[in-house]
C-alpha cells in the first residue's frame, strides 16, 4: 500500500506537482495562468506550441513544439509532466482537446485541467449553447485512467465587458442593452483571479503531512469542478461601475432593454444562417436568465479555501475600458 502521508515518504519527496505543461500559454487566459504559476516559483512550466507559432512566451517558460497531425510529437512533449493545462480558443479544431488528452495518457501525465475556465454548464444551458463536448472530454480523461480538475470561473470580466456584444455594453458609444431589466446576476471573474485559482490548485500538497493534517490537498479536487468567482454582478451593477469609473450618469448613456430569451433566440437563428459572429451573443445571453450563470447559488465558491484575494470591481472595469480603447477586439484571435 502506498504511503498515505508525506511524512512517510522517502527523503527528497516533493509533496506537490512540479512539471506543468500549458497549451495556449500566451493566450487570453493561458498567459494569466502562466503568470500566476510563475509567481509561485515552484514549477517548471512548459508551453506546448505549434512549430509554426510566432507567439512570445514569458521569461522562465520553456517551449516544446508539436505537430497536431502527429500524435508522437505531442506524447514526446508531455513526457515527464505532472499536469497538463489546456486553454484553447473556441475556434480550435473540435478534436484538438481529445488528441491532447490521449497524448497525455500515453505520456503518463496523471493530471489534466481541461479547457473549462468559463461558465458551469447546467444541462439546459449546455444543450442550448456548446453541446456536450466538455462532458465527453472529462469522461475521456477518466476512462484513460487520468484525473481531471475543472475550473469554473464564469465569463472573464474585463474581456467580456470590453466587447460591444457580450455583456451588452458598447463602452465607446456609451450604449447599454439590458437583457430583461438588467437585474439578473451572474458570476464572473477577472483573468488574473482565474490564473490565481489555477496556480493555487496546482500548488496544493499531494498528501497530508501526517494523520493530524486536515488541510486541503490536490485530491480534494480530483475529478470534480472548482468554483471560483471575482464577483456576482447584474448588468446594472456593471453599468454602475462603468459610471463610477467614467464619472457619468444614466443620462450620459443610451440604455435600452430587450427580452433575454428573445435576444438568445434571434442569435441562434443568426447562427443557423451561418453568422458565426452571433455565437458570442447567444452564449452570453443564455446565462442571463434562469440563474444559469449564478453558479455560486447551487455550488458555492472555493475562493476562501484557495485563499484567493478579493478582486476590486472598479479596477477591473478600468482594465476593461483600457482593453476597449487599445483596440483589443480588433486584433483578437488574429495572433
C-alpha positions in Angstrom: 0.0 0.0 0.0 1.3 3.5 -0.9 2.2 5.8 2.0 -0.8 7.9 3.0 1.1 10.8 4.4 4.0 12.9 3.2 5.9 12.2 6.4 6.0 8.5 5.4 7.7 9.2 2.0 11.4 8.7 1.3 13.8 11.6 1.8 13.7 14.1 -1.0 10.0 13.6 -1.7 8.3 16.7 -3.2 4.7 17.0 -2.0 3.3 19.0 -4.9 3.3 18.9 -8.6 6.4 20.2 -10.3 6.4 20.0 -14.1 3.4 21.7 -15.7 2.6 21.8 -19.4 0.3 24.5 -20.7 -1.4 24.6 -24.1 -2.2 28.2 -25.1 0.4 29.6 -22.7 0.4 33.0 -24.4 -3.4 33.2 -25.0 -6.2 35.1 -23.5 -6.4 33.1 -20.3 -3.3 30.9 -20.7 -1.0 33.9 -20.3 -2.6 34.8 -17.0 -2.4 31.2 -15.7 1.3 31.1 -16.6 1.9 34.4 -14.9 0.4 33.2 -11.7 2.2 29.9 -11.9 5.5 31.7 -12.3 4.6 33.8 -9.2 4.6 30.6 -7.1 8.2 30.0 -8.0 7.9 26.2 -7.5 7.0 25.0 -11.0 8.8 24.1 -14.2 6.5 25.4 -16.9 6.5 24.2 -20.5 4.5 25.8 -23.3 3.1 23.3 -25.8 3.0 25.1 -29.1 3.0 24.5 -32.9 6.3 24.7 -34.6 5.0 27.5 -36.9 3.8 29.6 -34.0 5.3 33.1 -33.7 3.9 33.6 -30.2 6.1 35.0 -27.5 6.2 33.5 -24.0 7.0 34.8 -20.6 10.6 34.5 -19.3 11.0 31.3 -17.4 8.8 29.3 -19.7 10.4 26.6 -21.8 8.9 25.5 -25.2 8.0 22.2 -26.7 7.0 22.3 -30.4 4.4 19.8 -31.6 2.6 18.8 -34.8 -1.1 18.2 -34.1 -1.2 15.8 -37.0 1.5 13.7 -35.5 0.5 12.4 -32.0 4.0 11.1 -31.3 5.3 14.7 -31.2 2.6 15.6 -28.5 3.4 12.5 -26.5 7.2 13.3 -26.6 6.5 16.9 -25.5 4.4 15.7 -22.5 6.8 13.1 -21.2 7.8 13.7 -17.6 5.0 16.3 -16.9 2.9 16.1 -13.8 -0.1 18.1 -15.1 -1.4 19.4 -18.4 -3.4 22.6 -18.5 -5.4 23.1 -21.7 -6.6 26.5 -22.8 -7.9 26.9 -26.3 -9.9 29.4 -28.3 -13.4 28.4 -29.4 -12.1 28.4 -33.0 -9.7 25.4 -32.3 -10.4 22.2 -34.1 -13.0 20.2 -32.2 -10.8 17.1 -31.8 -7.8 19.0 -30.5 -8.5 18.5 -26.8 -9.2 14.8 -27.2 -5.9 14.4 -29.0 -4.1 16.2 -26.2 -5.9 14.0 -23.6 -4.9 10.8 -25.3 -1.4 12.0 -25.7 -1.2 12.9 -22.0 -2.3 9.3 -21.2 0.3 7.9 -23.4 3.0 10.1 -21.8 1.9 9.2 -18.3 0.7 12.6 -17.3 -1.6 12.0 -14.2 -3.5 15.3 -14.0 -5.3 17.2 -16.7 -7.0 20.6 -16.4 -9.2 20.6 -19.5 -10.4 23.6 -21.4 -13.1 24.7 -19.0 -12.3 28.2 -17.5 -15.8 29.5 -18.1 -19.4 29.0 -17.0 -20.7 25.9 -15.2 -22.8 24.2 -17.8 -26.2 23.2 -16.5 -27.9 20.6 -18.7 -30.2 23.2 -20.1 -27.7 25.9 -20.8 -25.1 23.4 -22.2 -27.7 21.9 -24.6 -28.6 25.4 -25.7 -25.0 26.6 -26.4 -21.9 24.4 -26.6 -23.4 20.9 -26.5 -21.8 18.0 -24.5 -18.2 18.3 -25.8 -16.8 19.2 -22.3 -18.7 16.5 -20.6 -17.3 14.0 -23.1 -13.7 15.2 -22.7 -14.0 14.9 -18.9 -15.3 11.3 -19.3 -12.4 10.6 -21.7 -9.9 11.7 -19.1 -11.3 9.3 -16.5 -11.6 6.5 -19.0 -7.9 6.7 -19.7 -7.0 6.4 -16.0 -6.1 10.1 -15.6 -7.7 12.6 -13.2 -9.2 16.0 -14.2 -9.8 19.2 -12.3 -12.3 21.6 -14.0 -12.2 25.3 -13.1 -15.5 27.1 -13.3 -14.9 30.8 -13.1 -17.7 32.3 -15.2 -17.0 34.6 -18.1 -13.9 36.7 -17.8 -15.0 40.1 -16.6 -12.6 42.6 -18.3 -12.5 40.6 -21.6 -16.3 40.4 -21.8 -17.1 43.9 -20.6 -14.8 45.4 -23.2 -16.7 43.8 -26.1 -19.7 45.5 -27.7 -21.8 42.4 -28.0 -21.2 40.2 -24.9 -22.2 41.8 -21.6 -24.4 44.3 -23.5 -22.2 47.4 -23.3 -20.6 49.4 -26.1 -18.2 51.5 -24.0 -17.0 53.7 -26.8 -20.6 54.7 -27.8 -21.9 54.6 -24.2 -24.6 52.3 -25.1 -26.1 49.6 -22.8 -28.6 46.9 -23.7 -30.2 45.4 -20.6 -31.4 41.8 -21.0 -34.8 42.0 -19.5 -34.5 44.5 -16.6 -30.7 44.2 -16.2 -31.1 42.7 -12.7 -30.1 39.1 -13.3 -26.8 38.3 -11.6 -24.1 36.1 -12.9 -20.7 35.0 -11.6 -17.8 36.5 -13.4 -14.0 36.5 -12.8 -11.0 38.6 -13.7 -8.4 36.9 -15.8 -5.8 37.4 -13.1 -8.0 35.7 -10.5 -8.7 32.8 -12.8 -5.0 32.4 -13.1 -4.6 32.7 -9.4 -7.1 29.9 -8.8 -5.3 27.5 -11.2 -2.0 28.3 -9.5 -3.5 27.8 -6.1 -5.0 24.4 -7.0 -1.8 23.1 -8.6 0.2 24.3 -5.6 -1.8 22.1 -3.2 0.0 19.3 -1.5 -0.4 15.9 -2.9 -0.7 14.3 0.5 -1.4 15.5 4.0 1.7 15.9 6.2 0.6 13.4 8.7 -2.6 11.9 10.2 -3.3 15.1 12.0 -3.1 17.3 8.9 -6.6 18.2 7.7 -5.6 20.9 5.2 -6.7 20.9 1.6 -4.9 18.6 -0.8 -4.9 18.2 -4.6 -7.0 15.0 -4.2 -9.8 17.2 -2.8 -10.4 18.3 -6.4 -9.8 15.0 -8.2 -12.4 14.5 -10.9 -14.6 17.5 -9.9 -15.1 21.2 -10.5 -13.6 24.0 -8.5 -15.9 27.0 -8.4 -14.4 30.5 -8.2 -15.6 33.9 -9.0 -14.4 37.5 -8.5 -18.0 38.9 -8.5 -21.7 38.2 -8.7 -23.0 41.0 -10.9 -26.0 42.1 -12.7 -25.8 44.3 -15.8 -27.0 47.2 -13.6 -24.0 46.5 -11.3 -21.7 46.6 -14.3 -23.1 49.9 -15.5 -22.9 51.4 -12.1 -19.2 50.5 -12.1 -18.7 51.9 -15.6 -20.3 55.1 -14.4 -18.2 55.4 -11.3 -15.0 55.0 -13.4 -16.0 57.3 -16.2 -17.8 59.8 -13.9 -21.0 59.5 -15.9 -24.7 59.1 -15.2 -27.6 57.2 -16.8 -28.4 60.4 -18.7 -25.0 60.1 -20.4 -25.8 56.6 -21.7 -28.2 55.3 -24.2 -29.9 52.5 -22.2 -32.3 50.1 -23.9 -33.9 46.8 -22.9 -34.6 43.5 -24.7 -36.1 40.3 -23.5 -33.2 37.9 -22.8 -34.9 34.9 -24.3 -35.8 36.8 -27.4 -32.2 38.0 -27.9 -31.0 34.5 -27.4 -33.5 33.0 -29.9 -32.6 35.7 -32.5 -28.9 35.0 -32.1 -29.5 31.3 -32.5 -31.3 32.0 -35.8 -28.3 34.0 -37.0 -26.0 31.1 -36.2 -28.3 28.9 -38.2 -27.9 31.2 -41.1 -24.1 30.9 -41.0 -23.4 34.0 -39.0 -20.7 32.7 -36.6 -20.3 36.2 -35.1 -23.6 35.7 -33.4 -22.2 32.8 -31.3 -20.9 35.1 -28.5 -24.2 36.9 -28.3 -26.1 33.6 -28.0 -23.7 32.1 -25.4 -23.6 35.1 -23.1 -27.3 35.9 -23.3 -28.2 32.3 -22.4 -26.6 32.8 -19.0 -28.5 35.9 -18.1 -31.8 34.1 -17.4 -33.0 31.3 -15.1 -29.9 31.9 -12.9 -27.9 29.9 -15.4 -24.8 32.0 -14.8 -25.1 32.3 -11.0 -23.3 29.0 -10.1 -22.4 30.1 -6.6 -26.1 29.8 -5.8 -26.0 26.0 -6.2 -22.4 25.1 -5.8 -20.9 27.7 -3.5 -17.4 29.1 -4.1 -13.9 27.8 -3.4 -12.3 31.3 -3.1 -11.8 31.1 0.6 -10.5 27.5 0.5 -7.9 28.5 -2.1 -7.1 31.8 -0.3 -7.8 33.9 -3.3 -7.5 37.7 -2.8 -10.7 39.8 -3.2 -10.8 41.5 -6.6 -11.6 45.2 -7.0 -14.6 45.7 -9.3 -13.8 49.3 -10.4 -10.2 48.5 -11.0 -11.3 45.6 -13.2 -13.7 47.9 -15.0 -10.8 50.3 -15.7 -8.9 47.4 -17.3 -11.9 46.6 -19.5 -12.0 50.2 -20.6 -8.3 50.1 -21.4 -8.8 47.0 -23.5 -11.6 48.6 -25.5 -9.6 51.8 -26.0 -6.5 49.8 -27.1 -8.3 48.0 -30.0 -8.2 44.7 -28.1 -11.1 43.2 -30.1 -9.8 44.4 -33.4 -6.9 42.1 -33.1 -8.5 39.3 -31.0 -7.8 35.8 -32.4 -5.5 37.1 -35.2 -2.2 36.2 -33.5 
